[in-house]
Amino acid sequence: MTTRQIISPEDTVPCRVNYQNRKVTDVIGGVINILAYLAFLITGIIICVRSAPRHQTLSDGSRGLSQYYMDDAATCCANHGNEGYVCDLYAATLNMNGGGRRLAAGTSKFDGDEGIFDAFAEAPGIIIGLLSLVIVISVLWVVLLRFFAKPIVILVEVAKVALVITLGVMNENTWSRVICFLIAAFMIAYAIYYKDTILFAAKIITHSTISMKENPSIIAGSLIMKILYAGNAALFVLFFSKSFNVINIAHASTYENYYGYGCDFFYPKYVRDIYIYQSLSYLWTILLLNQMRLSVIATIVGSWHFHPEDRPGLMRALMNVVPSFGTLSISSLIATIAEVVARKMGRNAFLSPFICFTFPFELCMCLIGQCIRGCVQMLTNFAVVLHVFSGQNFINSAKKSFQILSRHFEGGFV
């Protein structure tokens, strides 16, 4: 005998997208995000202003010291007996006959002092080729999901089990092998028990590809977000590459725990602090853009699914991101924290010299971290979707998301 659970209207949301007359939500979250991004830009500008090339190419084609650092090098070398890499460059620059190491070889078009980002600038075909490959793979993946969703879902389950079994076979520790094989057996039993739900997931994937076909505007909306993502990534790469040339010239004896020799290039401490902050800010912005993309897709697809006779256009879906900016900022911030925690828990999992003995513990830490990240990502994504549907702030949307996921956790988790 089955019992039917009675759900009150307060514990769910209407089957309609409230895309008209949207009100601003979670203003504080939006303000914090804007201030954080301004700090990202300001610290990046500081890095760019203080960045100066270390080397210059001398008249004989060899590498010398940049004119920007000549005075600092003269002081350091005079005080410490002309020892160290910088002093060698300094002497070569003064004599104009240095024999510094060069990286150019054969018919290379580079002059010997480029980094990877300079190589991309001088060989744009690399970027064009990579972008073309991404586009081809994306289109191919959508086509495969449209017509072969069920085989792909089954293949993914088989691949996960095969991966865990492979880890067990490759591990030399007996207990680690036993744990891996037990996990694989559990995954097989789980997939068999929930096979109907897994196959239903394949059906949902097929339906999502149909929604993409019926609403091509979501591709344009996603492309706009990708352009913003590319612009933000370009800024981060610029600041990151410039940070390598924010340096001081000093003797190795003035720095603790440094095993260099003589006068050399050293990074000021604030450069590392700025790099850490910019990395976290960059991650937050990536996840924010992902939530903005989800907001646009949920607006368009949700309207098509619930009330196809009353659907918003792409511009309306994009404009609704503005009043939702604070809510999207909060959800992406929570997802950022979960991402950092997951990476911390799995960062040194396979780097320990005692991996044969610590593998079970390290594997559990990785799994726990990934579970935390997955659960938080699932909750924040559902909260964004319900926010798009109802127009409520993040707290209320997350509360209803949790209630709905609690009732349907089994199917949602699978």
MIMARLUM-861015 format. One record per residue: x, y, z of N, C-alpha, C in turn; residue in one letter. Coordinates in steps of 0.05 Angstrom, whole numbers, plus 5000, padded with zeros to 4 digits. Atoms other than C-alpha are relative to their C-alpha. Layout:
N
XYZXYZXYZa ...
This chain:
414
501749765000500050005000501850255000m 498449765003502950674979498450245012t 501249764989501651345013500850244984t 499549765016501152004978500650235019r 499249774984504852595007498650254991q 501549755006500753235011502050235002i 498249775001504853844990498450255000i 501449744999502554535009501250194979s 499049825021503155094957502550165009p 497749844991508155455002502749854997e 497650165002513054874994500949954971d 499250045028513454904918499750274986t 500149765016513355414862498049964977v 501950025023508155564807501649924975p 498850085025509555274739500050234980c 499949765017511055954709502550155006r 497649844997517056394697499250295004v 500749724993516257074730502150194988n 497949845013520357464679499350294996y 500849725003516358114678500150145027q 499949834976517258684727501749885022n 498250124980523058354763501150215019r 498949824980525258684827502949935007k 497350054992532358764851500149845025v 499750174976534458234901502949985009t 497350054988540358134948502050224991d 498449775008543258834937502849985013v 497450004986548758724989502049814985i 498350195015551358114951501150124975g 499149875024551758514887502150215005g 498049794994555459084920502749885007v 497550144992560558614951501449904975i 498850105025561658294883501350224984n 498949775015562658964849502650105013i 497649904986567659194902502349804997l 497950205004571358534897501250014972a 498949995027571958604822501650254995y 498449755002574259324828502849965013l 497450064988579759074875501649834981a 498650165020581458554822501350174979f 499049835021582259094770502250185011l 498149814989586059574816502749855006i 497550154995591059044839501349914974t 498850065026591958834766501450234988g 498749765010593459544746502650065014i 497549964985598559594802502249814989i 498150205010601858964776501150104973i 499149925027602059234704501850255002c 498449764998604859914726502849935010v 497450074988610459594767501549784985r 498750215015612159064716502050124980s 498049915019618459154675501649764991a 498650245010622158654630502749975014p 497450054986628158324662502450034980r 497850035019632258254598499650194976h 500049875026634058614535501949854981q 498250135019637258364471502250194992t 497749825005644258654462500550004970l 499549965028647158874396501249754986s 498950245012650758214386498049765001d 502050215000644257824396499849845026g 500050144975645857584466498050145020s 501949904980641557694528501450175021r 498949834979643058274575497850095019g 501849904979639858624634498550244990l 501649775008634159104622501150265013s 499149744990635959844631498550085026q 501649934977630359894683501449915026y 498850124976634459464732503050055003y 497149965000641459714717501050135026m 499149874975641960174778499949825024d 500350194978639359644826502249794998d 497950205003644159134797502750115007a 497449884993650059614803500450015030a 499849984970648559724877500449735012t 499850274988647558984893502849884994c 497450135007653758754855502450145013c 497949864987658059294885500249935029a 500050064972656059104955500549715006n 499750294994656658344947502049874981h 497750125014662858234904499349894972g 500650075027659658174835499549694996n 500750285002656857474847497049974995e 502850065004650457184821499250054971g 501049995028646257134757499750294991y 500549725008644357874757502650144994v 497449875005651658084762501249924974c 499150105026653357654702498650154978d 501549845020647857994662500850295000l 499249724998649958674687502750044986y 497449975013657158564665499849964970a 500350045029654958294597498750244987a 501349765011650458904587502050234997t 498049785001656159384604502149954978l 497950065020661059024559498849964972n 501450055025655858904504501049764985m 499150245013658858224491499349755017n 500850234983655157764540499249764984g 500850255013653757044523497749865014g 502350124985647156944559498749784985g 501450225012643056324547497750104983r 502149925018638256394488498349754995r 501850225004632155974475499449944970l 500650035029631556074399501749774989a 498550225012633655484357499049964971a 500750065028633755314282498650244987g 501449795014628555714244497850125017t 502049884982624655944305499650294994s 500649725004621156614296500350175025k 499849864975622156794369502950095005f 497349894996628057204393501449895025d 498650144978629556784454499050085028g 500849914973625957144512497050005003d 502950004998618656974502499049805021e 501550194984613856654550497849874983g 502150145015607956214531498050204989i 502049825010603256814525501150174977f 498849875024608157174478499949824976d 500150195022608356544437497249994987a 502749995010600756564431499550254983f 500449745014600957294409501449994973a 498550005025606157154355499249774982e 501050235015602856504333497049975005a 502850014994595356644334498649754989p 501250255010594056004295499649805022g 500450194978594755624361497350055012i 502649934988588855994391497749934981i 502150065020584755934327499549704998i 500350295002586055194323498749885024g 501250104975584255074396497050075001l 502849915000577755484389498449834981l 501450175020575855104326499549725010s 500350274989577054444361497850005021l 502149994979572654654420497250024987v 502649975013566954864373499249744987i 500650255013567354214334499149795021v 500650194979567353794398497350065012i 502549924988561554194427497649924983s 502250075019557154104365499749704999v 500150295001558953364361498849885025l 501150104974557353264435497050045001w 502949945000550453594428498649804981v 501350195019548853154367500049725012v 499950274988551052524404497949985022l 502050004979546752714464497249994989l 502749995011540852844419499149724991r 500850265012540852154386501049765016f 498850234987545051714432500250055030f 499849934972543551964503500149755017a 500250254984541751274530502749855000k 497450145000548150924506502250155014p 497949844988552451504530499749995031i 500450024971549351494600501049735011v 499250264992550450744604503149974999i 497050005003557650824579501450155022l 498849844978559051354631500049835026v 500050174976556850884687502049784999e 498050215003561150324659502850115003v 497349884998567150794653500750075029a 499549944972566451014726500949755015k 499350264986566550294750502849914990v 497450095010572450134704502350165011a 497949834989576350724730500749925029l 499550084972575550514803501449725000v 498750265001577449794785502950034991i 497249955009583650044748501750115022t 498549894977585750444809500749775020l 499550224982585049814851502249814989g 498050185012589149394802502850125001v 497449875001594649904798501250055027m 499149954973595150004873501449755011n 498450224989600349574909499149925028e 500850054973597249624978497449835000n 502250195000592449044994497450145009t 502549874990587549465035498950204980w 500949815020587349994981498549864977s 501350165021585649464929497249915009r 502650094990580149184973497950225001v 501949774999577049874984499150074972i 500749935027577250024910498049804988c 501850205011573949364892497350015013f 502649974986568649464945498450244989l 501449775011567150154918498949944973i 500950075026566649874848497549825002a 502350184997561949324872497550165009a 502249834992557649844907498950164977f 500949845023557350274844498449824980m 501550185018555149664803497249945011i 502550064987549749484853498150254999a 501549755001547550214856498850054973y 500949955027547050274781497849804992a 502050205006543049624776497450075014i 502449944983538249824832498550244989y 501249765009537050514803500150034969y 499749995029537350324730497750164986k 502349855012530350614715500450305003d 499549724996532251284745502350104983t 497749935017538851294707499150034971i 501149985027535151154642498250244997l 501749765001530251704659501750254997f 498149775004536252174665500850034971a 499349995029538051984593497750134985a 502349885013530952174573500050305004k 499949714994531652854607502250134983i 497949895016538252964571499150044971i 501049985027534852824504498050244998t 501949785000529353314523501450275001h 498549754999534553844539501150084972s 499049945027537453784469497750094982t 502349905016530453864440499450295007i 500549734992529554494481502050194987s 498049845014536054754451499250054971m 500949985027533354614382497750204997k 502449835002526754964396500650295009e 499349734989530155564430502950074992n 497249945008536355744389501150255013p 499049754988536756414425501749945025s 498350064977539856054485502949974992i 497350025010545955934442501350284998i 499149725001546556684429500550115028a 499649904973545656824503502549885013g 497650134989550956314522502550114987s 497749885014555656614469500750275012l 499449744987554957304501501549965026i 498750064975556857004568502949904996m 497350105006562756654536501950234992k 498349775007565157314507500950155025i 499349884974564857624577502149835014l 498150184987568557014603502850034987y 497449975014573957094549501350265007a 498949744992574757824566501250005028g 499050024973575557684640502549825001n 497750185001580357104625502450154988a 497849855012584557574581501250195021a 498949824979585158064639501649845020l 498650164980587157514687502749904989f 497550095013592357244638502050234998v 498349765001595057954628501350065027l 498949934973595758084703501949785009f 498350234991598557384715502850014986f 497549995015603857454660501750235008s 498549764992605758154682501349965028k 499050034973606657914754502849875001s 497350135000612857504733502250214998f 498049795003616458164719499850225021n 500149814977614658514784502049885020v 497850134985621358364818501850215013i 497949844988626758644862502749864995n 497350115001634258544855501350025027i 498850004973637558334920501849755002a 498250224995642657854948498549775013h 501550244990640357144965500149995031a 499850014971642757235037497950165014s 502049844987637357745050497349875001t 502650145001631757235038500349735015y 500050254985630256665086499049774982e 500950245014629355955059500350024970n 499449985029632256144991502849894996y 497550145004637855714964501450094975y 498749895023640056164907502850095007g 497249914997646856474897500350284991y 499349735008649057194897497550174994g 502149815008644857764867498249864980c 501950145018638557504835497350165001d 502649895001631357674819498249875022f 501850104978626357614877497350134997f 502749895000618857694880499450135027y 500949884975616258184932497649845011p 502150164987611457864982497250084990k 502749915007605558294960499249894972y 500750125026605957984890498649745004v 501350254994604257304918497250045012r 502649944988598557594960498050094979d 501849915022595657944899499349774982i 500650235017596257314858497949825012y 502050174986592356914910497350134999i 502549865001586957444913498850004972y 501049995027586357504838499149724991q 500850275008585956744830497249945012s 502650054987580156714880497850184987l 501949835013576757314848499349914972s 500450115027577657004779498149765001y 501750244997574456354803497150095006l 502649904993568656744833498650114975w 501249885025567557124767499249784980t 500750225018567756474727497349885008i 502450134991562356164770497650204999l 502149815003558356814769499050014971l 500850015028558356814693498549754993l 501550255004556156094695497250025011n 502749964989550356284740498350194983q 501449825018548556854694499149864975m 500850165023548456374635497749825007r 502250174991544055904675497450165003l 502449824997539356484690498750054973s 501049955027538656644616498649754989v 501150255011537455914597497449935015i 502450074985532455804654497750184992a 502149815008528556424633498749914973t 501050075027527956204560498849734999i 500950285002527255454568497649965019v 502350034982522655504629497450114988g 502349885013517955964592499049824977s 500850185022517955504531498749755010w 501150254989516454904575497250045013h 502549964984510955194620497950164985f 502049845015507655724576501150094974h 498849945026510055704504498650234986p 501449785012504856224485500950275010e 499049754988508256744529502949965007d 497250044996515656704520501650274997r 498449755002520857264532502149974978p 497950005019525957454480502749995013g 497350014989533457414488500750255016l 499349754987534158144507498750015028m 501350004974529058064563501449815019r 498650194983532657454590502750115009a 497549884992539257834589499650235019l 500549774982536358454621499249925028m 500850094974533458044678502449925017n 497650064985540657874697500750235019v 499249764984541458584724498650005027v 501250004974536158564779500749745016p 499350254986538457854795503049995007s 497150014997545758044799500949935029f 499250064972546058034876499549715007g 500650284995542757354880502049824986t 498050165015547357074827502850025013l 497449964987553357364864500249835025s 500050164976551457024929500349704994i 499950285007550256354896502749924989s 497450065011556756384858502250025021s 498149984978560556594921500049745017l 500250254985557955984958501249774984i 498850215017559855544899503050034999a 497149965000566855864899501249895025t 499050104974567855694973500149694999i 500150295002565754974960502149904981a 497950085019570454934900502750015012e 497449974986576355184941500449785020v 499950224980574754684997500649744986v 499650265014574354104947502949984990a 497350015010580954294916502149985022r 498250034978584354364983500149715010k 500150284990581953675004501249804981m 498950185020584353354940502650084988g 497649895013590553764925502449825002r 497650164996595853304955499349705001n 500950284997591952654947502049804988a 498350195014596952334899502950094999f 497249904999603352704917501649905023l 498650104976605052364982501949774993s 498250235005611151904982499049745013p 501250244987607051435026497349944988f 502650035013601451394975499049715003i 500950294998601350624980498549955026c 501250054974599350675053497750205006f 502049804994595351325054497950034979t 501949975022591451214990497149985009f 502850014992584950995025499050275012p 500749754987584951625068499950234980f 500049785020586852085011497749974981e 502250055018581651764966497450095013l 502549914986576251875019499950305002c 500049704999578452605027499250124973m 500849915026577852694952497049974995c 502850055004571052374950498250185017l 501549824983568552785009499950284989i 499849735012571053424977498350034975g 501649995024567753254911497049995007q 502850014992561253074946499050275011c 500749734991561253744982499650194977i 500249825023562554114917497549934984r 502350085016557253704880497450085013g 502549934986551853804933499650305000c 500349715000553254554939499350104972v 500649925028553354624863497149944993q 502850075006546754254858498150195013m 501849834985543454674912500050294988l 499949735011545955344884498850024972t 501250005026543955164813497049995001n 502950014997536954964834498950265012f 500849754988536555594876499850224979a 500049815022538256014815497649964982v 502350065017532955664773497450085013v 502449924986527655764826499850305004l 500049714999529756484834499050124973h 500949915026528756574759497049964997v 502950065002521856254764498350185018f 501649864980519456624826500750295005s 499049734994523657254831500750055028g 499449964971525057134905503050025003q 497149974995531757274938501349735004n 498550254999537156754948499149825023f 500750164977535156535018497449854996i 502650135004527856395000500249804977n 499850185022529756074934501649755009s 498550234990534955624968498449835019a 501850154981529955435022498149834985k 501950175016524855204971501549794984k 498450205014530354864931500649765018s 499450214981532354474993497649835006f 502550164995525154275006499449824977q 500650165024524154034935502049784997i 498050205002530753674933499849795021l 500350204978529353345000497849804993s 502250195008522853054972500849834977r 499350155024526052844907503049954999h 497150015000533252754929501049764985f 499150245013533852044903500350044970e 499949955029532052224831501850224992g 498349785007535652884833503049935003g 497250084996542052574860501049824977f 499350185022542052024807500450164974v 
